[in-house]
Amino acid sequence: MSVNLASTLIVGPAGSGKTQRVFEELRQQARVSARSVILLVPTATLAEHLRHQAARQRLGVPPSAITTLYEFAHRFPTDCQLASRAALAIVLEQCLSERTPKLFAPIVQSRAFRNQLLNVIQELSLAGCRPEDLVASLDAATPPPVEALADVYQRLCWRLAAKGLALRGQFLASVCDTVRRAGLAPIKTVLIDGFYRFSPVELNLVRTLALHARVLLTLPDWEGARAAQEELCQAGFRQELLRRIAPPPRVTLIRALNRQQEVAEIARRIIEFARQGIAYREIGVIVRGVEPYTPLIRRTFERFGLPARFYFREPLDRHSLFEILYVGVAAAREAWPWERVIELVGLLGHEQLDHLEQRVLERIPEHVVEDEAWRRSPRKFQSWCQELEALVASAGHELRAVAEWNQRLEVLAALLVPTEIDDQVPFDRSRAWASHAAAWKAFRDTLEELERVSGSEPLDFATYWRLLEQAVQATSYTPPDRRRNVIHVLDAHEARQWRLPVVFVCGLVEGEFPRHVLDDPLLGHESRLWLAQKGWRLRQRPDWEIEEEFLFHTALSRADHQLVVSYPVQDLEGSSLMPAFSLQHVWAGWSPTFAQPVFPQPARSSASETARPVPQFAEAFRERHKELSVRALEDYIQCPFKFFAEHTLGLAPLTTPPGERFSHAVQGELVHWVLRKLTEHPGTDLLSAVEEFAQELCRRERIPETYRKHLILHELAEELAEFVRRYFGPDGSLRLDSSVVGAQAFPSWPQEADVQCEVPFQLQVEPAIELRGRIDRMDVGGGPEQHGVWVVDYKLVHPDSLRDYVRDHGNGLRLQLALYARAAEKLTQMPVRAVAFLAVRAGGGARVIHGLELEELIRTSSYALQQALSKMSEGFVSPEPADPNRCPVCQFREICRVESFAVRARSAQAGQ
């Protein structure tokens, strides 16, 4: 039989009107009979998108007339069913548990390996390679990966066939047989749109459909579709070539410092487009894949209040439902260790468990299950933990059917489902409930799939749990989102069929978009070449590289009016990033506009948003801050809001996790103690001093015994040894002459002086304000020519940082130098001859301030002190950081909204 002579293949680039041709054909056929035409597309979201487009154009076709290829294939009776990804993962686990090929044994437990193994097996089936044919073709020249793969492939297909399941290639081959025998009545026209390539088995199905109906199929004009074009033309399809008719959009290029700023700039521009009257539903954001941009876009858009729909399936094992179950089972198995309890409480996120979390962190590493805080936790949480313990207690010696294990686990999971649901709730909470409901349905479907595939054979809990883990890891779900006026966030594959007035394409970094393609680690070039010689055409690395370029250019062609492309120039660590090399091939035709940062106009009046005093703070300042530390004053100069949050309100940060407790501040305390010990007791062994205080410090701070702790101690000890060797004399004196410091006209440091360490001081800086602090070291007196006091301050920093530290004093951002000098003069009744900042890191470094420079820095810091005290007394507490580079490490950065304040301040200054 030959194909229908009216079957047509339409080939053209993006913007050539292929989809319009398909919709026009759909309109004409629907006028004759809506039941006689069907439109097939590759994805469910694309089908939904085209249904909405058909409804807006009033084509008069039922929703069932636009569907995916595989949903359409399920309408035909076959002798097998298509195996789900979860079923494949379960059966693969059974096959590998039964016998693992020696080549795969070292990596058989890797999740990435199992995913790739299933992908390669599906690729073989879609290439028309049956397992029995593959096994029969093995010879002495067969590459080892193919031989190992053939064994797993054959046993997997045997197990699937015994359960009435099949891989994609086998399922479509069965559908082809059914179509040949029974035909397609009443369908007379088949429209196929949105595909950019076909596997051999899928192409065979297209030819089979063309035997019984008129087929109109579209393909983009790119290298990867050439083979399919040739085969369809040889089969009798008439080919039409189209050219681009859509005018090019305006192009704007954004070069951002990093990804965070890139996404924030996208959000600001979307706000500006919305102010111009462009609806959110007319805006799209295209990324190459889920990582690394999708989580960042989600957080940033939520912060800016932008509604967005993400066209990505969510992995079930990353939903809190299964994460809580997984961590809970592990915790019960291990007798509730603190690490698991902390992880479990964090996942549950219940406000009544905050006290338990803090109590556990405080008690680490002691046992906490019988603690009072545990008994004060919610009753529902306690009941859930008891059910877990009962399950785990019986799991070690019981054999049960999968259905029984499912029932017990379902009872546990049901306790996690929110039950108190009312009508008047915030949208975010209702969306979370809807997502939880979708995950709950996917979880129950996975349990049913596990029961259906595993049968009724009794299993112990360990085996059951292993199979369930594999099934859940292979399952994904789609969070429901029926909102209409939302920004569309798409990956490059999903965006192929979308056309939007405004499109953002972000992350155009070399190696990321287009992606850098590597050889398949499981079935490399040699193995694929051997399979091609046997007659099974699998894609090679050049094919994937061509596909990446195609997806790149397709993403850039989705905008009708405005295209905004962007990339960061640095990663979070400050390393440089390069823009995608492929951008250079399209610059000439674009003439892009290089973007300037956008600052949206504030919604409230600018006059009310400028910095202004708060009378309540002024009153609280007089009552609560009669005593101040040097650090508190410097905090105020850096950011008044930071001072207000920490020192006035007394807000405390959350308890530091155990692995992060050996912080910079703790290390600094250790360094200061050791240097004081070496000064007051010359000849003390440095390593012994470090170990002595480290034991006490780690016990006090509850720092666990970890590799990181010992690594930090080892590095500190080495740096301290080099620092002491360079700057300390045998008697504890300091060697800070011009030969060491490198300063001109520097007064030599006194070698015979009264050395005082950790000297506390008090200064009356205002009639009602007393300043307290501690000087690391003072060298007092000396000979007649060295009469005075020399002040030393140790810094646990790299020597290069001393330059910035002194510069901050000159800019009025720090007060330490001036206050220490005034305190030393008051304590000793002697003039300060010099102030030395000594850096301990990287072998040590010194910066000595003396003479005119010392006098100038003291005057600058004193003026900054008076200005800070004046602003304090007036009640200024606005989030105005003097050095924005310190904001990322501020513990109050999540509540200050410094970016919003800065935008409003700039708007006010501009007179908006």
C-alpha positions in Angstrom: 0.0 0.0 0.0 1.1 3.6 -0.7 0.5 6.7 1.4 -2.3 9.1 0.6 -1.2 11.2 -2.3 -2.6 14.3 -0.6 -0.2 13.9 2.4 2.0 17.0 2.7 5.3 17.8 4.5 5.7 21.5 5.2 9.2 22.6 6.0 10.2 26.1 7.0 12.2 28.2 9.6 10.7 29.8 12.7 8.3 32.5 11.8 7.4 31.1 8.4 3.7 30.4 9.3 3.8 26.6 9.6 1.4 26.6 12.6 -0.9 29.0 10.9 -1.2 26.6 7.9 -2.0 23.8 10.3 -4.7 25.9 12.0 -6.2 26.9 8.7 -6.4 23.3 7.7 -8.0 22.5 11.1 -10.6 25.2 10.5 -11.5 23.9 7.0 -11.8 20.3 8.1 -13.8 21.2 11.1 -16.4 22.9 8.9 -16.9 19.5 7.1 -16.8 17.3 10.2 -15.1 18.0 13.6 -14.8 14.2 14.1 -12.8 13.6 10.9 -9.7 15.6 11.9 -7.2 15.4 14.6 -4.1 17.5 15.5 -1.1 15.6 17.1 1.6 17.5 19.1 4.6 16.2 21.2 3.7 17.5 24.7 0.6 17.8 26.9 1.3 21.5 27.7 1.6 22.3 24.0 -1.7 20.5 23.4 -3.3 22.6 26.1 -1.8 25.8 24.6 -3.1 25.0 21.2 -6.6 24.1 22.5 -6.8 27.6 24.1 -5.6 29.1 20.8 -8.2 27.2 18.9 -10.9 28.3 21.3 -9.8 32.0 20.9 -9.9 31.6 17.1 -13.3 29.8 17.4 -12.3 26.9 15.2 -15.2 24.8 16.4 -13.2 21.6 17.3 -13.6 19.6 20.5 -10.7 19.5 23.0 -10.1 15.8 22.1 -9.3 16.8 18.5 -5.9 18.3 19.8 -3.9 15.8 21.7 -0.4 14.3 22.0 0.9 11.5 19.8 1.1 9.0 22.7 -2.4 9.9 24.0 -3.7 9.3 20.5 -1.9 6.0 20.3 -3.6 4.8 23.5 -7.0 5.0 21.7 -6.1 1.9 19.7 -6.5 -1.6 21.2 -3.1 -3.4 21.5 -1.8 -6.5 23.2 0.4 -4.4 25.6 0.3 -1.2 27.6 3.0 1.5 27.6 5.1 1.1 30.8 5.3 4.2 32.9 8.7 5.6 34.1 8.0 4.3 37.6 7.2 0.8 36.3 10.4 0.8 34.3 12.4 1.9 37.4 10.8 -0.9 39.5 11.5 -3.6 36.9 15.0 -2.4 36.3 15.7 -2.6 40.1 14.4 -6.2 40.1 16.6 -7.0 37.1 19.7 -5.5 38.6 19.1 -7.1 42.0 18.8 -10.5 40.2 22.0 -10.1 38.2 24.2 -7.1 37.6 26.6 -7.2 34.7 30.2 -6.9 35.9 30.8 -3.8 33.9 27.9 -2.0 35.7 28.6 -3.3 39.2 30.7 -0.3 40.4 28.1 2.3 39.5 24.9 0.3 39.7 23.6 2.3 42.8 24.1 5.6 41.1 20.8 7.3 40.3 22.3 9.1 37.3 23.4 5.7 35.9 20.0 4.2 36.2 18.3 7.2 34.6 20.8 7.0 31.7 20.4 3.3 31.4 16.6 3.6 31.0 17.1 6.5 28.5 19.4 4.4 26.4 17.0 1.4 26.5 14.1 3.6 25.4 16.3 5.0 22.6 17.1 1.5 21.4 13.4 0.6 21.4 12.5 3.7 19.4 15.3 2.9 16.9 13.5 -0.4 16.2 16.1 -2.5 18.0 14.4 -5.5 19.6 16.3 -7.2 22.5 16.3 -10.6 20.8 17.8 -9.1 17.6 20.5 -7.2 19.6 21.5 -10.4 21.5 21.6 -12.4 18.2 23.9 -9.8 16.7 26.6 -10.0 19.4 30.0 -11.1 18.2 33.6 -10.9 19.1 33.9 -7.3 18.0 31.0 -6.2 20.3 32.0 -3.3 22.6 31.6 -4.4 26.3 29.0 -1.7 27.1 26.7 -3.1 24.4 27.1 -6.6 25.6 26.3 -5.6 29.2 23.4 -3.5 28.0 22.0 -6.3 25.8 21.7 -8.6 28.9 19.8 -6.0 30.9 17.7 -5.0 27.9 16.6 -8.5 27.3 15.7 -9.4 30.9 13.9 -6.0 31.3 11.7 -6.7 28.2 11.0 -10.3 29.5 9.7 -9.0 32.8 7.7 -6.2 31.2 6.1 -8.6 28.7 5.1 -11.0 31.6 3.2 -8.0 33.1 1.6 -6.9 29.8 3.9 -3.8 29.5 6.1 -2.5 26.8 8.7 0.1 26.0 7.8 3.1 23.8 9.2 1.5 20.6 7.4 -1.8 21.2 4.2 0.0 22.1 4.2 2.2 19.0 5.1 -0.9 16.8 2.0 -2.6 18.2 -0.1 0.5 17.4 1.2 0.5 13.9 0.0 -3.1 13.5 -3.4 -2.2 14.8 -3.7 0.8 12.4 -2.7 -1.3 9.4 -5.5 -3.8 10.2 -8.3 -1.6 11.4 -7.7 1.8 9.8 -8.4 5.3 11.3 -12.2 5.7 10.7 -13.8 8.2 11.1 -10.5 10.3 11.0 -9.7 11.4 7.4 -7.1 14.1 8.2 -4.2 13.9 10.6 -2.3 17.1 11.4 1.1 16.8 13.1 2.8 20.0 14.4 5.4 20.9 17.0 7.8 18.1 16.3 11.4 18.9 15.3 12.6 15.3 14.8 11.3 11.7 14.7 12.8 8.4 15.8 12.6 5.5 13.3 9.6 3.9 15.0 7.7 7.2 15.3 8.4 7.9 11.6 7.1 4.5 10.8 3.9 5.4 12.7 3.5 8.6 10.6 3.9 6.6 7.4 1.3 4.1 8.7 -1.2 6.9 9.5 -0.7 8.2 5.9 -1.9 4.8 4.6 -5.5 5.5 5.9 -5.7 9.3 6.1 -4.4 12.5 4.6 -1.4 13.7 6.8 -0.3 17.3 7.0 3.0 17.4 8.9 5.3 20.3 9.7 9.1 20.2 10.4 11.5 23.0 11.1 14.2 23.7 8.6 17.3 22.4 10.3 20.0 19.7 9.8 18.5 17.2 12.3 15.3 16.8 10.3 17.0 16.1 7.0 16.8 12.3 7.3 13.1 12.4 8.2 12.4 14.7 5.2 14.1 12.4 2.8 12.3 9.3 4.1 8.9 11.0 4.0 9.4 12.3 0.5 10.5 8.8 -0.6 7.3 7.4 1.0 5.2 9.7 -1.2 4.8 12.9 0.8 4.6 16.2 -1.2 7.0 18.7 0.3 6.4 22.5 0.6 9.2 24.9 1.5 8.3 28.1 3.4 10.3 31.2 4.1 10.2 33.4 7.2 7.6 36.1 6.9 7.5 37.5 10.5 9.4 40.8 10.9 12.4 40.6 13.3 11.7 41.9 16.8 13.5 44.7 18.7 16.4 43.2 20.6 17.8 44.4 23.9 20.9 42.9 25.5 21.5 42.7 29.3 24.9 42.2 30.7 24.5 41.5 34.4 27.2 41.1 37.1 25.8 37.7 38.2 22.7 35.5 37.9 20.9 37.1 40.8 21.2 40.6 39.3 20.3 39.2 35.8 17.0 37.8 37.1 16.3 40.8 39.2 16.8 43.0 36.1 14.4 40.8 34.1 11.8 41.2 36.9 12.2 45.0 36.8 11.7 45.1 33.1 8.6 43.0 33.3 7.2 45.5 35.7 8.0 48.3 33.3 6.3 46.4 30.4 3.3 45.9 32.6 3.2 49.6 33.3 3.1 50.2 29.5 0.0 48.0 29.3 1.4 44.7 28.2 -0.4 41.8 30.0 1.6 39.3 31.9 0.3 36.5 29.7 2.0 38.2 26.7 5.4 37.8 28.3 7.6 34.7 28.3 10.9 33.8 29.9 13.0 31.0 28.3 15.7 29.0 30.0 17.7 26.1 28.7 16.6 23.8 31.6 15.5 23.7 35.2 18.9 24.4 36.6 20.3 26.8 37.5 17.8 29.5 36.7 14.3 28.2 37.5 14.6 28.2 41.3 16.2 31.6 41.2 13.4 33.0 38.9 10.7 31.5 41.2 12.2 33.2 44.3 12.8 36.5 42.5 9.4 36.7 40.9 7.8 36.0 44.3 9.8 38.7 45.9 8.7 41.2 43.2 5.1 40.0 43.3 5.1 38.8 39.7 2.6 36.0 38.8 4.3 33.2 36.8 3.5 29.7 35.6 6.4 27.3 35.3 6.0 24.7 32.6 8.1 22.1 34.3 7.2 18.8 35.8 8.3 18.5 39.5 10.2 15.4 40.7 8.1 13.6 43.3 11.1 12.7 45.5 11.8 16.4 46.0 8.3 17.2 47.2 8.1 17.6 51.0 5.6 14.7 51.1 8.2 12.0 50.2 11.2 13.9 51.7 9.5 13.8 55.1 8.6 10.1 54.7 12.2 9.3 53.6 13.8 11.3 56.5 11.3 10.0 59.0 11.9 6.4 58.1 15.7 6.9 58.3 15.3 8.7 61.6 13.2 5.9 63.2 15.6 3.3 61.8 18.6 5.1 63.4 16.9 5.7 66.8 16.3 9.4 66.1 19.8 10.9 65.9 19.9 14.7 66.1 21.0 15.1 62.5 17.8 13.4 61.3 15.6 15.2 63.8 16.9 18.6 62.6 16.3 17.6 59.0 12.8 16.3 59.7 11.7 19.4 61.7 13.0 21.7 59.0 11.0 19.8 56.3 7.8 19.9 58.4 8.2 23.6 58.8 5.6 23.8 61.6 5.8 26.9 63.8 5.2 24.8 67.0 8.3 22.8 66.2 10.6 25.8 66.2 11.2 25.4 69.9 12.1 21.7 69.4 14.5 22.6 66.6 16.3 25.2 68.7 16.4 22.8 71.7 17.9 20.0 69.6 20.6 22.4 68.2 21.5 23.5 71.8 21.7 19.9 73.1 23.8 18.5 70.2 25.2 15.9 70.3 23.1 14.5 73.2 20.0 12.3 72.7 16.9 14.4 72.4 13.9 12.1 71.9 12.9 12.1 75.6 13.5 15.8 76.1 10.7 18.1 77.3 10.8 20.0 74.0 9.9 16.7 72.3 7.0 16.2 74.6 5.8 19.7 74.0 5.7 19.2 70.2 2.2 18.9 68.5 0.2 15.8 69.2 -0.1 15.1 65.5 3.7 15.1 65.1 4.1 12.7 68.1 1.5 10.3 66.7 3.3 10.3 63.3 6.6 9.5 65.0 5.0 6.7 67.0 3.5 5.2 63.7 7.0 5.4 62.2 8.6 3.6 65.1 5.9 0.9 65.0 6.5 0.4 61.2 10.2 0.2 61.5 10.1 -2.1 64.6 8.1 -4.7 62.6 10.0 -4.2 59.4 13.0 -6.2 60.3 11.4 -9.6 60.6 8.0 -9.4 58.8 7.2 -10.4 55.2 4.2 -8.7 53.8 2.5 -8.3 50.5 3.2 -5.0 48.7 -0.5 -4.0 49.2 -0.1 -4.3 53.0 3.1 -2.2 53.1 1.3 0.3 50.8 -1.6 0.6 53.2 0.6 1.2 56.3 2.7 3.8 54.4 -0.4 5.5 53.1 -1.7 5.9 56.6 1.6 7.6 57.5 1.5 9.9 54.5 -2.1 10.8 55.1 -1.1 12.4 58.4 1.0 14.9 56.4 -1.9 16.1 54.2 -3.4 19.4 55.4 -6.9 18.8 56.7 -8.0 22.2 57.9 -9.0 23.9 54.7 -11.4 26.8 54.5 -12.5 29.3 51.8 -10.7 32.4 52.8 -7.0 31.7 52.5 -4.1 33.6 50.8 -3.4 32.6 47.3 0.1 31.2 48.1 -1.4 28.8 50.7 -4.1 27.6 48.3 -1.5 27.1 45.6 0.6 25.1 48.1 -2.5 23.0 48.9 -3.1 22.3 45.2 0.5 21.3 44.7 0.4 19.0 47.7 -2.8 17.4 46.3 -1.2 16.8 43.0 1.9 15.3 44.7 -0.4 13.2 46.9 -2.2 11.8 43.9 1.1 11.1 42.1 2.3 9.3 45.3 -0.8 7.1 45.5 -0.5 6.3 41.8 3.1 5.3 42.4 2.0 2.9 45.2 -0.6 1.4 42.9 2.0 1.0 40.2 4.3 -0.7 42.6 1.6 -3.1 43.7 0.7 -3.9 40.1 4.2 -4.5 38.9 5.6 -6.3 42.0 2.6 -8.7 42.3 1.5 -10.4 45.5 4.8 -12.0 46.5 5.6 -11.1 50.1 8.5 -8.7 50.7 10.5 -7.6 53.6 10.4 -3.9 54.4 14.0 -3.2 53.1 13.2 -4.7 49.7 9.8 -2.9 49.5 11.4 0.4 50.5 14.1 0.1 47.9 11.6 -0.6 45.1 9.5 2.3 46.3 12.5 4.7 46.3 13.3 3.7 42.7 9.6 4.3 41.7 9.3 7.6 43.4 12.6 8.9 42.0 11.3 8.1 38.5 8.0 9.8 39.1 7.1 13.5 38.4 3.9 15.5 38.6 2.6 18.8 37.3 1.4 21.3 39.9 -2.0 22.6 38.8 -2.1 26.2 37.7 -5.2 27.5 35.9 -4.3 31.2 36.1 -4.6 33.0 32.8 -2.7 36.3 33.2 0.7 34.9 34.2 4.2 35.1 32.9 5.2 31.9 31.1 8.5 30.4 32.2 9.5 27.8 29.6 12.5 25.6 28.8 13.9 25.6 25.3 12.0 22.4 24.3 8.6 23.7 25.5 9.1 27.1 23.9 9.4 25.8 20.4 5.7 26.2 19.6 5.1 29.5 21.5 4.9 32.9 20.0 4.7 35.9 22.5 4.9 39.6 22.1 7.7 39.9 24.7 10.3 37.2 25.3 13.3 37.1 27.7 16.0 34.5 27.0 18.4 34.3 29.9 21.6 32.5 30.8 23.3 32.8 27.4 26.6 31.6 28.8 29.1 29.6 26.8 28.7 25.9 27.6 25.3 26.4 29.3 23.0 27.7 26.5 23.7 26.1 24.1 24.9 23.3 26.3 28.3 21.8 25.9 27.7 18.2 24.7 29.8 15.3 25.9 29.8 11.7 24.7 27.2 9.4 26.3 29.0 7.9 29.3 27.1 4.7 29.1 26.9 4.1 25.3 29.8 6.0 23.8 30.8 6.7 20.2 32.3 3.3 19.6 29.2 1.5 20.9 26.9 3.7 18.9 29.0 3.2 15.7 28.8 -0.6 16.2 25.0 -0.4 16.5 24.8 1.8 13.4 26.7 -0.8 11.4 24.2 -3.4 12.5 21.4 -1.2 11.1 20.1 0.6 14.2 20.5 4.4 13.9 21.2 6.1 17.2 22.2 9.7 17.6 25.8 10.6 17.9 27.5 13.6 19.6 27.4 15.8 16.4 23.6 15.2 16.3 23.2 16.5 19.9 25.5 19.5 19.1 23.3 20.4 16.1 20.2 20.0 18.3 21.6 22.4 20.9 22.2 25.1 18.2 18.7 24.5 16.9 17.2 25.0 20.3 19.3 28.1 20.8 18.2 29.8 17.6 14.6 28.7 18.1 14.5 30.3 21.6 15.7 33.6 20.0 12.9 33.4 17.4 9.9 33.2 19.8 9.3 37.0 20.2 7.0 39.0 18.0 7.9 42.5 19.1 10.5 42.6 21.9 13.3 40.2 22.5 15.5 40.6 25.6 18.6 38.4 25.9 20.8 38.4 28.9 23.8 36.7 30.5 26.0 37.2 33.6 29.6 38.1 33.5 30.6 36.4 36.8 29.5 33.5 38.9 28.9 33.7 42.6 32.6 33.1 43.3 33.6 36.0 41.1 35.0 33.9 38.3 34.5 35.3 34.8 31.8 33.9 32.5 31.8 34.2 28.7 28.7 34.9 26.6 27.7 32.1 24.3 29.9 32.0 21.2 26.7 31.4 19.1 25.6 34.9 19.9 28.4 36.2 17.6 26.7 34.6 14.5 23.5 36.7 15.1 24.8 40.0 16.2 25.1 41.5 12.7 21.4 40.9 11.9 20.2 42.1 15.2 21.8 45.5 16.0 20.9 45.1 19.7 20.4 47.8 22.2 22.6 47.5 25.2 20.4 47.8 28.3 20.7 50.2 31.2 19.5 49.2 34.6 15.8 49.8 35.2 14.5 51.3 38.4 10.7 51.0 38.6 8.8 54.0 39.9 7.6 53.5 43.5 3.9 53.1 43.9 3.8 55.3 47.0 4.7 59.0 47.2 8.4 59.7 47.1 8.2 62.3 49.9 7.1 59.7 52.4 9.8 57.2 51.4 12.9 59.2 52.0 15.0 58.6 55.1 13.5 60.3 58.2 14.0 60.1 61.9 11.8 57.8 64.1 10.9 59.4 67.4 10.3 56.1 69.1 13.9 55.0 68.3 15.3 58.3 69.6 13.6 57.7 72.9 14.6 54.0 73.0 18.2 55.1 72.2 18.4 57.3 75.3 17.0 54.6 77.5 18.8 51.5 76.2 22.1 52.7 74.9 23.8 54.3 77.8 26.6 51.8 77.1 27.9 51.0 73.7 30.6 48.8 72.2 33.0 49.8 69.4 31.4 47.2 67.2 27.9 48.5 67.8 28.9 52.0 66.8 30.6 50.7 63.6 27.4 48.6 62.9 25.4 51.9 63.0 27.8 53.6 60.6 27.6 50.6 58.2 23.8 50.5 58.4 21.4 52.1 61.0 18.9 49.4 60.5 21.4 46.6 61.3 22.2 48.5 64.6 18.4 48.9 65.3 17.7 45.2 64.7 20.6 43.7 66.6 21.4 46.2 69.4 18.0 48.0 70.0 15.5 45.3 69.3 17.9 42.5 70.4 16.9 40.2 67.5 19.0 37.1 67.7 20.0 34.9 64.7 18.9 31.3 64.5 21.2 28.8 66.1 24.1 28.1 63.9 24.1 24.5 62.4 26.9 22.3 63.9 28.9 22.1 60.7 29.2 25.9 60.5 30.0 26.7 64.2 33.7 27.0 63.7 33.0 30.5 62.3 35.4 33.4 61.6 34.5 34.9 65.0 35.3 31.7 66.9 38.6 31.4 65.0 39.4 35.0 65.9 38.8 34.3 69.6 41.2 31.3 69.4 43.9 33.4 67.7 43.6 36.2 70.2 43.9 33.8 73.1 46.9 32.0 71.7 48.8 35.3 70.9 48.1 36.6 74.4 49.4 33.3 75.9 52.6 33.6 73.8 53.1 37.2 74.8 52.6 36.7 78.5 54.5 33.4 78.7 57.3 33.5 76.1 58.5 30.1 75.1 55.1 28.5 75.3 54.7 25.8 72.6 52.3 27.2 70.0 50.7 23.9 69.0 50.1 23.0 72.6 48.4 26.4 73.2 46.2 26.0 70.1 45.1 22.5 71.2 44.6 23.6 74.8 42.2 26.4 74.0 40.6 24.6 71.0 39.3 21.8 73.3 37.7 24.3 75.6 36.3 26.4 72.8 34.8 23.5 70.9 33.2 22.2 74.1 31.7 25.5 74.8 30.4 26.2 71.3 29.3 22.5 70.9 31.5 22.1 67.7 31.3 18.5 66.6 34.4 16.4 65.7 34.5 16.7 62.0 37.2 16.7 59.3 36.4 20.4 58.7 37.1 21.3 62.3 40.6 19.6 62.3 41.4 21.1 58.9 40.6 24.6 60.2 42.7 24.0 63.3 45.6 22.7 61.2 45.5 25.8 58.9 45.3 28.2 61.8 48.2 26.6 63.6 50.4 26.8 60.4 49.5 30.4 59.8 50.0 31.4 63.4 53.4 29.7 63.5 54.5 31.7 60.4 53.1 34.9 61.8 54.9 34.5 65.2 58.1 33.5 63.5 58.0 36.7 61.4 56.8 39.3 64.0 57.5 38.0 67.5 60.8 37.9 69.3 61.9 35.2 71.7 60.8 37.3 74.7 57.3 38.1 73.3 58.4 41.5 71.9 57.3 42.7 68.5 59.6 43.1 65.6 58.0 46.0 63.7 60.8 48.2 62.4 61.0 49.7 58.9 62.8 46.6 57.5 59.7 44.5 58.3 56.9 46.9 57.8 58.5 48.7 54.8 57.6 52.2 56.0 59.7 55.3 55.6 60.5 57.4 58.7 58.9 54.8 61.0 59.8 55.0 64.7 61.2 51.7 65.8 59.0 49.6 68.0 60.1 49.6 71.6 61.9 46.4 72.6 61.9 47.2 76.3 58.3 48.1 77.2 55.6 47.2 79.5 53.4 44.9 77.5 49.7 44.6 78.3 47.2 42.3 76.6 43.4 42.3 76.3 43.2 45.7 78.0 39.6 46.8 78.8 38.7 50.4 78.6 35.8 52.8 79.1 35.3 56.2 77.4 32.7 58.9 78.1 31.9 59.9 74.5 28.7 61.8 75.5 27.4 63.0 78.8 25.0 60.0 78.9 26.8 57.5 76.7 29.8 55.4 77.8 31.8 53.4 75.4 33.4 50.1 76.3 36.0 48.0 74.4 39.1 46.0 74.7 42.6 46.6 73.2 44.4 43.5 72.0 47.9 44.7 73.0 49.6 47.9 74.3 53.4 48.4 74.5 53.9 51.2 77.0 57.0 53.2 77.8 60.4 52.3 76.6 63.5 54.4 76.6 63.6 58.2 76.8 63.4 58.4 73.0 60.5 56.0 72.9 58.3 57.5 75.5 54.6 56.8 74.7 52.3 54.0 73.9 52.1 51.7 70.9 48.7 50.1 70.2 48.3 46.7 68.4 45.2 45.1 67.0 45.2 41.6 65.5 43.1 40.9 62.5 42.3 37.4 61.3 42.4 38.5 57.6 44.6 38.3 54.6 47.4 41.0 54.5 45.8 42.6 51.4 42.7 43.4 53.5 44.6 45.7 55.8 44.7 48.3 53.0 40.9 48.3 52.8 40.7 48.4 56.6 42.8 51.6 56.8 40.9 53.1 53.8 37.6 52.5 55.7 39.0 54.5 58.6 39.9 57.3 56.2 36.3 57.2 54.8 34.8 57.4 58.2 33.4 53.9 58.1 35.4 52.6 61.0 36.1 54.0 64.5 38.5 51.5 66.0 41.7 53.4 65.4 40.5 56.7 66.9 38.8 55.1 69.9 41.7 52.8 70.7 44.1 55.8 70.5 41.9 57.9 72.9 41.5 55.0 75.3 45.3 54.2 75.3 46.1 57.9 76.1 43.5 57.9 78.9 44.8 54.7 80.4 48.5 55.5 80.3 48.6 59.3 80.3 51.1 59.0 77.4 50.8 60.0 73.8 50.1 57.4 71.2 53.1 57.0 69.0 51.7 54.4 66.5 48.8 52.0 65.9 49.6 48.7 64.2 47.1 46.4 62.5 48.6 43.0 62.1 47.1 40.4 59.7 47.5 36.8 60.8 46.5 35.0 57.6 48.8 34.0 54.8 52.1 34.4 56.7 51.1 37.7 58.3 51.2 41.3 57.3 51.5 44.7 59.1 50.1 48.2 58.5 51.5 50.7 61.0 49.8 54.1 61.3 51.9 56.9 62.8 52.7 60.6 62.5 50.6 62.9 60.4 48.6 59.9 58.9 47.6 58.8 62.4 46.5 62.3 63.4 44.4 62.7 60.2 42.7 59.3 60.6 41.9 60.1 64.3 40.3 63.4 63.2 38.3 61.6 60.5 37.1 58.8 62.8 36.3 61.3 65.6 34.1 63.3 63.2 32.4 60.1 62.0 31.7 59.2 65.7 30.1 62.5 66.4 27.9 62.2 63.2 26.8 58.7 64.1 25.9 59.7 67.7 24.0 62.7 66.4 22.0 60.6 63.9 21.3 58.0 66.7 20.0 60.7 69.1 17.7 62.0 66.3 16.3 58.5 65.6 17.5 57.6 62.1 17.2 53.8 61.5 16.8 53.5 57.7 18.3 50.6 55.8 21.1 52.6 54.2 24.3 50.5 54.0 27.5 52.5 53.7 29.2 49.6 52.0 26.6 47.5 50.0 29.2 44.7 49.5 28.7 43.7 53.2 24.9 43.2 52.8 25.1 39.6 51.6 26.7 38.5 54.9 24.3 40.6 57.1 22.2 38.3 59.3 19.2 40.8 58.9 19.3 41.0 55.1 16.0 39.1 54.7 14.0 41.7 56.7 15.5 45.1 55.8 14.4 45.3 52.1 17.4 47.5 51.4 17.0 47.1 47.6 13.4 48.5 47.8 14.5 51.4 50.0 17.4 52.2 47.6 15.1 52.2 44.6 12.7 54.6 46.4 15.6 56.8 47.5 16.9 57.1 43.9 13.4 57.8 42.7 13.0 60.6 45.3 16.3 62.1 44.4 15.3 62.1 40.7 12.1 64.0 41.6 9.7 61.2 40.6 
